[in-house]
């Protein structure tokens, strides 16, 4: 069966979340107008394109925090975040703690 446009966008995000992504670049990849792409994606997955990208980036960062001793700033940029403050804000919003606290909590577990 062929992937729907929304699934194509999700797949594109999953493969490219470490790169800078915008609604425009994602919608262009599947040949849709950005506004239509956003609406279609949200209708299908219940999340915005940017929330979905952020989710992938946070999952990547979570893995690195627990499995490496890499500096948090390097994990932030290496996970596709444009700034440390944006990473910290998104992380705290998603998990209720800072990346440092998260690492301390789960690395020794």
C-alpha positions in Angstrom: 0.0 0.0 0.0 1.2 3.5 -0.8 2.0 5.9 2.0 -0.4 8.8 2.6 1.0 12.3 2.3 0.9 12.6 6.1 2.8 9.3 6.5 5.3 10.6 3.9 5.8 13.7 6.0 6.2 11.6 9.2 8.8 9.4 7.4 10.7 12.4 6.1 10.8 13.9 9.6 12.0 10.5 11.1 14.8 10.4 8.6 15.8 14.0 8.7 15.1 15.4 12.2 18.8 16.0 12.9 18.8 18.5 10.0 17.2 22.0 10.2 13.6 21.4 9.3 10.8 23.9 8.6 7.1 23.4 7.8 8.1 24.7 4.3 10.9 22.2 3.7 8.7 19.3 4.9 5.6 20.3 2.9 7.8 21.0 -0.2 9.2 17.4 0.1 5.7 16.0 -0.4 4.6 18.6 -2.8 1.9 20.3 -0.7 1.2 23.9 0.3 2.6 24.5 3.8 -0.8 25.4 5.3 -2.5 22.3 3.8 0.4 20.1 4.9 0.2 21.4 8.5 -3.6 20.8 8.6 -3.4 17.4 7.1 -0.6 16.3 9.4 -2.3 17.6 12.5 -5.6 15.9 11.5 -3.8 12.6 10.9 -1.4 12.5 13.9 -2.9 15.0 16.4 0.3 16.9 16.6 1.8 19.8 14.6 4.7 19.2 12.3 7.0 21.1 14.6 5.8 19.1 17.7 6.5 15.9 15.8 10.0 17.1 14.8 10.7 18.2 18.5 9.5 14.8 19.7 12.0 13.0 17.5 14.8 15.3 18.6 13.9 14.9 22.3 13.9 11.1 22.0 17.3 11.2 20.3 18.6 13.5 23.1 17.1 11.2 25.8 19.1 8.2 24.4 22.3 10.2 24.3 21.8 11.6 27.8 21.5 8.1 29.3 24.0 6.2 27.1 26.8 8.7 26.7 28.9 11.1 28.8 28.6 13.7 26.0 28.2 17.3 27.1 24.6 18.5 27.2 25.3 21.4 24.9 26.7 19.0 22.3 23.6 16.7 22.7 21.3 19.7 22.2 22.9 20.7 18.9 23.6 17.1 17.9 19.9 16.4 18.3 18.9 19.1 15.9 18.1 21.9 18.3 19.2 25.4 17.2 20.0 26.6 20.7 20.7 25.3 24.1 17.9 27.4 25.6 15.3 26.0 23.1 16.5 22.5 24.0 16.3 23.0 27.7 12.8 24.6 27.4 11.5 21.8 25.2 13.0 19.1 27.4 11.6 20.6 30.6 8.2 20.9 29.0 8.2 17.3 27.8 9.8 15.6 30.9 9.3 18.0 33.8 13.0 18.2 34.5 16.2 19.5 33.1 18.4 17.4 30.8 21.0 17.3 33.6 18.5 16.1 36.2 17.2 13.5 33.7 20.7 12.2 33.1 21.4 11.9 36.8 18.1 10.1 37.4 18.4 7.5 34.6 22.1 7.1 33.8 22.8 5.2 37.0 19.6 3.1 36.8 
